[in-house]
Amino acid sequence: MTAESTQVSYDTLIPNNVGLSSDRRVLKGLEQWHPEFLNWWHDMGPDGFQHVPVYLRTAVSVDRDGWAQFGYVKMPDYRWGVLLAPRIEGRTIGFGHYLGEPVWQEVPGEQRAALRRLIVIQGDTEPASVEQQRHLGKTAPSLYDLRNLFQVNVEEARHLWAMVYLLHKYFGRDGREEAQELLRRRSGDSNSPRLLGAFNEATPDWLSYFMFTFFTDRDGKMQLESLAQSGFDPLARTTRFMLTEEAHHMFIGQTGIARIVKSTCLAMRKNDLHDPYDVERIRPLGVIDLPTVQRKLNFHFSVSLDLFGSEISTNAAGFFDSGIKGRYRENGIEDDHQLVTATYSVLKLEQGHIGSVDTAALPALNARLRDDYVRECARGVDRWNTIIRKAGIPFTLFLPHVAFSRTVGEFADIHATPQGHILTDDEWHQQKHRFLPTADDEAYLNSLMISVFEPGEFASWIAPPGNPIDNKSANFKYVRLNR
């Protein structure tokens, strides 16, 4: 890596390690965008907590070790900035038509439209998740969870800054206009929704939030890993640093659901309950029954699968061949990295049956990335099942079939069970209450969403975490509420 600074400079309004103080055009553009961003944050950021000190980490370096410092800060005062991972000397493009050529420091003319599109789509997801989660603080199950929510929120907003910087720096007037649009769209708005379906869904409760951070943020990780391979070096460096923050978001989802499952299992054992489907006896204990966890899992997993797009995609093939978006961990794949004659097995619906079909690998890149994602998700579900198994509860969480409840791709026009069996329209409407969250589920979850703001205390439906943040005591006041 070069000697280029890994430290964050605070010599401008915008913390950065890209030398903004000497790039007057981009600095001026971002300084003009900054107050509009703050207006968006006040309007659409965490509702009711804007002036509360929160124990947050802030980036002071992009080094692997010691890249963040902890301290109390009010969220509107958080030092959002522009941070790129260090440049790798001699880096070359690792895939596609330009394999082996030096990476680009400027946008190639022929790749301009496609790169801008990818950056805008990635940028649009970041403020969307903040908007989806803005009311959750009022029902946080502990100060620990409240603080983690706000850490995710400010980091998603920083990821927005990362994409906006690229738009301002490399795409001129078009980029500046796209940056404005990122603040104009709203999650779930019927007139101006966010660009991807999963980011227009409501996040009404904390089980939904943990599912989102586990499943949907994991899709974000997969996409960022693919963009981190990009031949456009500023995009690759930007996403490499974003991945360090994204890991914490998925940790929150992984451990959040684990803590919910643990609380339920402990309550069942304490009350000598063995049937996980005995909801009428389990719910009065103030915990979330495992079948409801499964139905929520089914929903969020399927919605997140739609984010990968169609299994067969000429756009995905074009992104790869042109060197702007690689595969997940491209450098670790042992093939020619060009896929001119390669094939890949893709699930398809043929004559009413779902089966694997060998397909040209290049247009099947979305299917491959989705398969990588499914394998990662399965490992997380296995960890939750370990908790259930150790508690002696006869229940196993599982990922639904990729054909289940889809609105995008090969299976968008069919109904399938979580096991992958195809249903008629009538059968689906008769049975879907078994597969997806019901109004009764939502009402019960809503009844549990009562805030617990005493330091060291937790709502009945979620167990305490295994490890504190920054080695603080169990009773540490992660958020200083005025109450």
C-alpha angles and dihedrals in degrees: 000000000000127000088250108138118274091185122096116246119218097188093112135043087264117060109227148150095212099084097255092165089069096043100072098173095055093038091054092048093050092045088055091048092048099077090047089052090052090050088053091048093052092046099041107017125093107328116233099003105077095115100038120110109242127190098240136163118235126195115250097162139014092222115124090240121054098000094146140047128205128226145126115283136160107241099238086056094052111129100243112184152152115277128173127184113247117281115256111226114235094009113166133194107274103203148019132030094331095049111158097013120122114274117255122254091187130042113269109231095235092052096045100100095043094047093049090050093052092047093048093049092049091045092050093058093058102064089034093066091049089053092048092053101039096109098043095089091072091063101037113151092219143354088256091059093041091055092048091051091054092046089056091047096053092045093050087052089051089052087055088055089052093057093041090055090055091049093050095041101046110019106051119204093350090055094048091051091050089051089056091051090055088065094043101057119081132204110256095003109146093212101040110015128171115273100250125056099230089058092059094057120105121250099205101161142023096257087058089048094052090047089050094051091047100043109020097037087049089058085052090053092051091050092047091049089054092048090047086068092056122134086223096086100201089057092047092050093046094052093044090062093042088058091064089061095039091061090065091053092055090045088058091053095044095048095036093060090041089056091049091050091047093051091050094048093048092050092049093050093045090054095041094245116152105167109083089196093058090103095161090064099034101050095056086064089070096244134115113258116233096240088060089050088053094050091050089048090052092053099046095042092052094045089050092050088059088063089071091065126214117349091233112046132168088194092058089047090051094049090052098043092048092052099243102110125026133189126277106291091350094182092063096054116101107217138087092283090225102077095203094147101012124118133208130199111243129184111241139170111243125170092343096309133100115229144146119270126187107238136176104281097222098065090036095066093111090055091050093050090048090051090052088051094050091053091052092048091050091058090055093049089051089059091054090049090053088063092049093046093050089052090055094238113150097229135104125196114216142178113254120238114278089244093060119113097340128165098179131056136359096346101040095108100048139071117230135172120241085261091057100254113144117238134195118243091259093048091050094052091047094050109029092095086069092055108036134043113281131212087256091054091050092048092051093048090049090053089057095051098099118137122249109197103163110114112257095011127114137194115261093249097060131053123226116266122264094233131026126229117268090355093291123159121265090254096050114138100234092176121033102219121187097234 
